[in-house]
Amino acid sequence: MSAGQILFVDDEEPMRIAVKQWLGLAGFDVAVLARPEAALARLSPDFPGILVTDVRMPGGMDGLGLLKAAQAKDADLPVILVTGHGDIPLAVEAMRLGAYDFIEKPFVPERLAEAVGRAAEKRRLVMENRRLRAMGAGDDMARRLIGPSRAMERVRAEIQALAGLPLNVVIFGDTGCGKELAARCLHDYGPRAPKPFVAVNCAAIPETMFESEFFGHEAGAFTGAAQRRAGKIEHADGGTLFLDEVESMPLALQAKLLRVLQEQCVEPLGGNRSLPVDIRVITAAKADLQDEVRSGRFREDLYYRLHVAEIRLPPLAERQDDIVPLFEAFAARAAGAHGRTPPELSQGDSGALLAHGWPGNVRELRNEAERFALGLGLRLGRPPDPPGDGESLQASVAAFEKRRIEEAFRAARGDVALVMARLDLPRRTLNEKMARYGIDRRHFLE
């Protein structure tokens, strides 16, 4: 097995040949390059090896420049610098910038192999810790973003991939789909987790208060401003600003937000100084922002600034496999909060959950689960239809049966096999009831 991967950069070919031979004999997998730019193109947070580079190279980027650029890509990447000038101040500067070690030419091969071996072992431990943290993060995220469906597996994978990247993200989804929870996961599993997560519902702020809420104000900026107040943007410095229903933001404020993102500073109302801010912006939208741009209600330049990456949350009706596990999890939490044991779901209860359309998505499901956990039964958003005056028991049962079968077909989008499973009916019985009640599955096909 290789002792580790090494990128060695030196503009002198004899040195590249010698180092490749020395480290190759020591068991390392060595790639030698003449230019720093070529090495930089190979580096990423996933690179499992280390970087060894000469300091003084003619033209373009030198070793210190490569060190800074490599650290920007991955601050945990060990970088060993090599120089033939005996420059002590340069060595001090290199260590201050984060170099792992500093080797002076000429050096014996054993000295280089020893330094490289220690750095490679450090890199191996870093990569292993990252792998274990990622596994733990994935398990923890599955407990927060509940659901075994392929759709939710995709959402969790997208969040895990984007959490560590310095990109602005737009989350699309219907009301109640869990957009703020997804945004919190993007924050909590990324490098900004120790810093604030500031959530703002743009649709809930009166237009006259938008500017003060976002940018803050100095004392005396307007009537009633008795003291300085930091705005949401300043409060989110170093962390994440989450803008829910961003399509509700007035055009005038969109222009000011764009300026903040471009210049990375904010100027409070009534102030004469700009405050530097470092924020990641995650936005959520119910409407298609491109349609908003075409209609003139949303600035195109702000759209492209915010929409670097996107996550789409599917409605609950498209996540049938998640409905019962989500319901049981919410019910268990609600029952635990009140010191109760949640009642068990009957087969009929599960069928009712699966047959319901869930227009309120996960939020509606959580409310139903909390009612159920407190022993109030299932309401599913509306009371049952009352029987007609003088209606016989047989007619009431038939009306209920027809409605249940139609709801199941609607939720299953006409899939007979899925309806059979949900209602626990054999095919012959289902066919007989469909014929009796005049139910045509074609009416429910997508």
C-alpha positions in Angstrom: 0.0 0.0 0.0 1.1 3.6 -0.7 2.4 5.6 2.3 0.5 8.6 0.9 0.0 10.8 -2.1 2.4 13.6 -2.6 2.3 16.6 -5.0 5.8 18.0 -5.5 6.3 21.3 -7.3 9.7 22.6 -8.4 10.8 24.5 -11.6 14.1 22.5 -11.8 13.7 19.2 -13.6 16.7 17.5 -11.8 15.2 18.2 -8.4 11.8 16.8 -9.6 13.4 13.6 -10.8 15.5 13.1 -7.6 12.6 13.7 -5.2 10.3 11.4 -7.2 12.9 8.7 -6.9 13.6 9.3 -3.2 10.0 9.4 -2.1 9.0 6.6 -4.4 11.6 4.3 -2.7 10.1 5.3 0.6 6.7 4.0 -0.5 5.0 7.3 -1.5 2.8 7.8 -4.6 4.5 11.0 -6.0 3.3 13.3 -8.8 5.9 16.0 -9.8 4.9 19.3 -11.5 6.8 22.2 -12.8 4.2 25.0 -12.2 2.2 25.9 -9.1 -0.9 26.5 -11.2 -0.9 22.9 -12.3 -0.7 21.7 -8.7 -3.5 24.0 -7.6 -5.8 22.6 -10.2 -5.4 19.1 -8.6 -6.2 20.3 -5.0 -9.6 20.1 -3.4 -11.0 19.3 0.1 -11.2 15.6 -1.1 -7.5 15.4 -2.1 -6.1 12.7 0.2 -2.4 13.7 0.0 -0.1 16.6 0.9 1.7 19.3 -1.0 5.5 19.9 -1.1 6.6 23.0 -3.1 9.7 25.0 -3.8 9.4 28.6 -2.6 11.2 30.6 -5.2 10.0 29.9 -8.7 10.3 32.3 -11.7 7.2 34.1 -13.1 3.6 33.9 -11.9 2.9 32.2 -8.6 5.6 31.3 -6.2 5.6 28.8 -3.3 4.1 31.2 -0.8 1.4 32.1 -3.3 0.6 28.4 -3.8 0.5 27.9 0.0 -2.1 30.7 0.4 -4.2 29.4 -2.5 -4.0 25.8 -1.2 -5.0 26.9 2.3 -8.0 28.7 0.8 -9.1 25.4 -0.8 -8.6 23.4 2.3 -7.2 24.9 5.5 -6.3 21.4 6.8 -4.0 20.5 3.9 -0.4 20.0 5.0 2.0 22.1 2.9 5.8 21.6 3.2 7.9 24.4 1.7 11.4 23.9 0.3 14.0 26.7 -0.3 17.7 26.9 -1.1 18.2 30.4 0.3 18.4 29.9 4.0 15.9 32.7 4.4 14.9 32.7 8.1 12.4 35.5 7.8 10.8 33.7 4.9 10.5 30.5 7.0 8.8 32.5 9.8 6.4 34.0 7.3 5.6 30.6 5.8 4.9 29.1 9.2 2.7 32.1 10.1 0.7 31.4 6.9 0.1 27.9 8.0 2.9 25.8 6.4 3.2 22.4 8.0 7.0 22.3 7.8 10.0 24.1 6.2 13.0 22.3 4.6 16.2 24.1 3.6 18.2 23.0 0.5 20.4 21.0 0.4 18.7 18.3 2.4 19.3 14.6 2.9 16.5 12.4 1.5 15.8 11.0 4.9 14.9 14.4 6.3 12.4 15.0 3.5 10.9 11.5 3.8 10.5 12.0 7.6 8.7 15.3 7.2 6.5 14.0 4.4 5.6 10.9 6.4 4.5 12.9 9.4 2.4 15.2 7.1 0.9 12.3 5.2 -0.2 10.7 8.5 -1.8 13.9 9.7 -3.7 14.1 6.4 -4.8 10.5 6.7 -6.2 11.2 10.2 -8.0 14.4 9.0 -9.6 12.6 6.1 -10.7 9.7 8.3 -12.2 12.2 10.9 -14.1 13.9 8.1 -15.4 10.6 6.8 -16.7 9.6 10.3 -18.2 13.1 10.9 -19.9 12.9 7.5 -21.4 9.5 8.4 -22.5 10.9 11.8 -23.9 14.0 10.1 -25.9 11.8 7.7 -27.4 9.8 10.5 -28.2 12.9 12.5 -29.7 14.6 9.4 -31.9 11.5 8.8 -33.3 12.0 12.3 -34.1 15.6 11.6 -35.3 15.3 7.9 -37.3 12.2 8.4 -38.3 9.9 5.6 -37.1 6.7 3.9 -38.4 7.8 0.4 -36.0 8.3 -2.5 -37.1 11.9 -2.7 -35.9 12.6 0.9 -32.7 10.6 0.4 -32.0 12.9 -2.5 -32.8 16.0 -0.5 -30.5 14.9 2.4 -27.7 14.1 -0.1 -28.0 17.5 -1.7 -27.9 19.3 1.7 -24.9 17.3 2.8 -23.1 18.2 -0.5 -23.9 21.9 -0.3 -23.6 22.5 3.4 -19.8 22.9 3.3 -19.7 25.0 0.2 -19.7 28.9 0.3 -22.6 29.1 -2.0 -25.9 30.9 -1.8 -28.8 28.5 -2.1 -32.5 28.8 -3.0 -34.9 26.3 -1.5 -38.2 25.8 -3.5 -41.2 24.1 -2.0 -44.9 24.5 -1.2 -46.1 25.9 2.2 -45.4 23.5 5.0 -42.8 21.4 3.2 -40.0 22.2 5.7 -38.0 24.8 3.9 -36.7 26.4 7.1 -35.7 23.1 8.5 -33.7 22.4 5.3 -32.1 25.8 5.6 -31.1 25.1 9.2 -29.5 21.8 8.2 -27.5 23.6 5.5 -26.2 25.9 8.2 -25.8 23.4 11.0 -23.7 20.9 8.9 -21.5 23.5 7.4 -18.5 25.6 8.7 -20.7 28.5 9.7 -22.6 26.3 12.3 -21.0 28.1 15.4 -22.2 31.5 14.1 -25.8 32.8 14.0 -28.6 31.5 11.9 -31.0 34.4 11.4 -34.4 33.6 9.8 -36.6 36.3 8.4 -40.1 35.9 6.9 -40.2 38.6 4.2 -44.0 38.3 3.9 -44.5 39.1 7.6 -42.6 42.4 7.7 -44.6 45.6 6.9 -43.0 47.4 4.0 -42.4 50.5 6.0 -40.2 48.5 8.5 -38.2 46.5 5.9 -35.2 48.7 5.8 -34.9 49.1 9.5 -35.3 45.4 10.1 -32.7 44.4 7.6 -30.1 47.1 7.9 -30.6 48.4 11.4 -30.5 52.0 12.5 -28.5 54.5 14.5 -30.0 56.4 17.4 -32.1 59.2 16.2 -32.4 57.9 12.7 -36.2 58.4 12.9 -38.9 59.1 15.4 -38.8 56.5 18.1 -35.2 55.3 17.4 -33.9 56.1 20.9 -30.8 53.9 20.6 -28.8 52.0 18.0 -30.2 48.7 16.8 -28.4 46.1 14.7 -30.4 44.8 11.7 -30.8 41.2 10.7 -27.9 41.3 8.2 -25.5 42.6 10.8 -26.7 40.1 13.4 -26.0 37.3 10.9 -22.4 38.3 10.4 -20.2 35.2 10.1 -23.3 33.0 9.8 -26.4 32.5 7.7 -29.2 34.8 6.7 -32.4 32.8 5.8 -34.9 34.8 3.8 -38.3 33.0 3.7 -40.8 33.9 1.0 -38.1 36.1 -0.6 -40.4 36.9 -3.6 -42.4 39.1 -1.2 -39.4 41.5 -0.8 -40.1 45.0 -2.2 -38.0 46.0 -5.3 -36.4 48.9 -3.5 -35.1 46.6 -0.8 -34.0 44.1 -3.4 -31.6 46.7 -4.8 -30.1 47.4 -1.4 -29.7 43.7 -0.5 -27.9 43.2 -3.8 -25.5 46.0 -2.9 -24.8 44.4 0.5 -24.0 41.1 -1.2 -21.8 42.8 -3.8 -19.8 45.0 -1.4 -20.0 42.8 1.7 -20.9 45.7 3.9 -24.1 47.2 5.4 -24.9 50.8 6.3 -27.5 51.3 9.1 -30.2 53.9 8.6 -29.0 57.3 9.8 -25.4 56.2 9.8 -22.4 57.5 7.9 -20.2 54.4 8.1 -20.3 51.0 6.4 -20.0 47.9 8.5 -18.2 44.8 6.9 -20.4 41.7 7.0 -19.7 38.1 6.0 -23.0 36.2 5.4 -24.2 33.2 3.5 -27.7 33.8 2.1 -30.2 31.0 1.9 -33.6 31.9 0.5 -36.9 30.1 0.2 -39.6 30.7 -2.3 -43.1 29.3 -3.0 -43.2 31.0 -6.5 -41.0 30.3 -9.4 -38.4 33.2 -9.1 -37.8 33.1 -12.9 -41.5 33.9 -13.4 -41.1 36.7 -10.9 -38.1 38.0 -12.8 -40.0 37.9 -16.1 -43.0 39.7 -14.6 -40.7 42.5 -13.3 -41.4 41.7 -9.6 -38.0 40.4 -8.8 -34.6 41.8 -9.9 -32.7 39.6 -12.4 -29.3 40.5 -11.0 -30.4 39.6 -7.5 -31.9 36.4 -8.7 -28.5 35.3 -10.2 -26.7 36.4 -7.0 -29.0 34.3 -4.8 -29.6 31.3 -7.1 -26.2 29.8 -7.2 -27.5 26.4 -6.2 -31.0 25.1 -5.5 -32.9 22.4 -3.5 -36.4 21.4 -4.3 -38.6 19.9 -1.6 -41.3 17.7 -2.9 -44.9 18.0 -1.5 -45.9 15.3 1.0 -48.4 13.8 -1.4 -45.4 12.8 -3.6 -43.7 11.1 -0.6 -46.1 8.4 0.3 -43.4 6.2 1.9 -42.7 9.1 4.4 -46.2 9.7 5.6 -46.5 7.0 8.3 -42.9 7.3 9.6 -43.2 11.0 9.9 -46.6 10.8 11.6 -45.3 8.3 14.1 -42.2 10.4 14.8 -44.3 13.5 15.4 -46.7 11.7 17.6 -43.9 10.2 19.7 -42.4 13.6 20.2 -45.7 15.2 21.2 -46.6 12.3 23.5 -43.2 12.5 25.2 -43.5 16.2 25.7 -46.7 15.6 27.7 -45.5 12.5 29.5 -47.8 10.1 27.5 -47.4 7.0 25.5 -48.6 7.6 22.0 -51.5 5.4 20.9 -50.8 2.8 18.2 -51.9 3.4 14.7 -54.5 0.9 13.5 -54.5 -0.4 9.9 -57.5 1.9 9.3 -55.6 4.9 10.6 -52.6 4.2 8.4 -54.9 3.8 5.4 -56.6 7.1 6.2 -53.2 8.9 6.5 -52.2 7.5 3.1 -55.4 8.3 1.4 -55.4 11.9 2.6 -54.1 14.6 0.1 -52.1 16.6 2.7 -52.5 20.1 1.1 -50.8 21.5 4.2 -47.8 19.1 3.7 -45.6 18.3 6.7 -47.0 21.1 8.8 -50.5 19.6 8.5 -49.3 16.1 9.2 -47.5 17.3 12.4 -50.7 19.0 13.7 -52.6 15.8 13.1 -50.0 13.7 14.8 -50.0 16.0 17.9 -53.8 15.7 18.1 -53.5 11.9 17.8 -50.8 11.7 20.5 -53.2 13.5 22.9 -55.9 11.0 22.3 -58.1 13.2 20.0 -58.1 10.8 17.1 -57.6 11.7 13.4 -59.3 14.7 12.0 -57.4 15.0 8.7 -58.3 18.6 8.1 -62.2 18.3 7.9 -65.0 16.6 9.8 -66.6 13.5 8.3 -69.6 14.1 6.1 -72.8 13.8 8.1 -75.4 11.2 7.0 -78.4 12.5 5.1 -81.7 12.9 6.8 -83.4 9.5 7.0 -80.4 7.8 5.3 -80.1 4.1 6.1 -77.1 2.5 7.7 -76.4 0.6 4.5 -76.5 3.8 2.4 -74.1 5.6 4.9 -71.6 2.7 4.8 -71.8 2.7 0.9 -71.2 6.5 0.8 -68.2 6.2 3.1 -66.8 3.2 1.2 -67.1 5.0 -2.1 -65.4 8.1 -0.7 -62.5 6.1 0.8 -61.9 4.2 -2.5 -61.9 7.5 -4.5 -59.5 9.2 -2.0 -57.2 6.2 -2.3 -57.2 6.4 -6.1 -56.6 10.1 -6.0 -53.6 9.7 -3.7 -52.3 6.8 -5.7 -52.9 8.7 -9.0 -54.8 5.8 -10.4 -52.4 3.0 -9.5 -54.6 0.0 -8.8 -51.9 -2.1 -7.0 -51.2 0.8 -4.6 -54.9 1.2 -3.9 -55.2 -2.5 -3.2 -52.2 -2.3 -0.7 -53.5 0.8 1.0 -57.1 -0.5 1.5 -56.0 -4.1 2.0 -58.4 -5.3 -0.6 -57.9 -8.2 -3.1 -58.2 -7.3 -6.8 -61.6 -9.0 -7.3 -63.2 -7.3 -4.3 -61.8 -3.9 -5.4 -63.2 -4.5 -9.0 -66.6 -5.3 -7.7 -66.8 -2.2 -5.5 -65.5 0.0 -8.4 -68.3 -1.4 -10.6 -70.9 -1.0 -7.8 -70.0 2.7 -7.2 -69.2 3.7 -10.8 -65.5 4.5 -10.0 -63.3 4.7 -13.1 -59.6 4.7 -12.4 -58.8 6.6 -15.6 -60.2 9.8 -13.9 -57.3 9.7 -11.4 -54.4 9.0 -13.8 -51.8 11.8 -14.1 
